[in-house]
Amino acid sequence: MNEAQFQDRPPKTDRVNAYDEKHLAIYVRLLMAEEEGADWREVVHVIFGLDPAREPDRAKIVHDSHLARARWMVDAGYQQLLQPRMQ
């Protein structure tokens, strides 16, 4: 993935936002990797294209913040995806 396509931390809102919708596939991949017990360093390299050896702090922030948002989507956000859009 190109670094310009993601933020270090996804926007933290109480509603699903455009960033979430654009990055749903990433959230699913992160959750699957977690379920499989994959090492976060490999995950952040494969999904985000970051080198955790060169940027350990940033890589950890990107991984952890996106994984947290993915968990939020599973716990609460998905319900909003099923609701009709307000005009």
C-alpha positions in Angstrom: 0.0 0.0 0.0 1.2 3.5 -0.7 1.8 5.6 2.4 -0.2 8.5 0.9 -3.3 6.3 1.1 -3.5 6.0 4.8 -3.1 8.2 7.9 -1.0 7.2 10.9 -4.2 7.1 12.9 -7.6 6.7 11.5 -10.1 9.5 12.4 -11.7 8.6 15.7 -15.3 9.4 15.4 -18.4 7.9 17.0 -19.9 7.3 13.6 -18.5 5.4 10.6 -16.7 8.0 8.4 -15.4 8.1 4.9 -12.0 6.9 6.0 -13.5 3.9 7.6 -15.5 3.1 4.4 -12.4 3.5 2.2 -10.3 1.2 4.5 -12.8 -1.6 5.4 -10.6 -4.1 3.5 -7.6 -3.1 5.6 -9.6 -3.5 8.8 -10.7 -7.0 7.8 -7.1 -7.9 7.0 -5.9 -6.7 10.3 -8.6 -8.6 12.2 -7.8 -11.8 10.2 -4.1 -11.4 10.9 -4.8 -10.9 14.6 -7.0 -14.0 14.6 -4.2 -16.0 13.0 -1.6 -14.8 15.5 0.5 -13.0 12.9 3.4 -10.9 14.2 2.3 -7.2 14.1 5.6 -6.2 12.4 5.0 -8.5 9.4 1.3 -7.3 9.3 2.3 -3.6 9.2 4.9 -4.3 6.5 2.5 -6.3 4.3 -0.6 -4.2 4.7 0.8 -0.7 5.0 4.2 -1.1 3.4 6.0 0.2 6.5 9.4 -1.1 7.7 9.1 -1.6 11.4 12.9 -1.8 11.8 13.3 1.7 10.3 10.2 3.3 11.8 9.3 1.2 14.9 7.3 3.9 16.7 5.3 4.9 13.6 4.8 1.4 12.5 3.4 0.4 15.9 1.1 3.4 16.0 -0.2 2.7 12.5 -0.8 -0.9 13.3 -2.4 -0.5 16.8 -4.6 2.5 15.9 -6.0 0.8 12.8 -6.5 -2.5 14.6 -8.4 -0.6 17.4 -10.6 1.1 14.8 -11.2 -2.3 13.1 -12.3 -3.7 16.5 -14.6 -0.7 17.0 -16.1 -1.4 13.6 -16.9 -5.0 14.7 -18.3 -3.9 18.0 -20.3 -0.9 16.9 -19.6 0.6 13.6 -20.9 -2.2 11.4 -24.4 -1.4 12.6 -24.1 2.0 11.0 -23.2 0.5 7.7 -26.5 -1.4 7.7 -28.6 1.7 8.3 -30.0 3.8 5.4 -27.9 6.9 4.6 -29.4 10.2 5.8 -29.6 12.8 3.0 
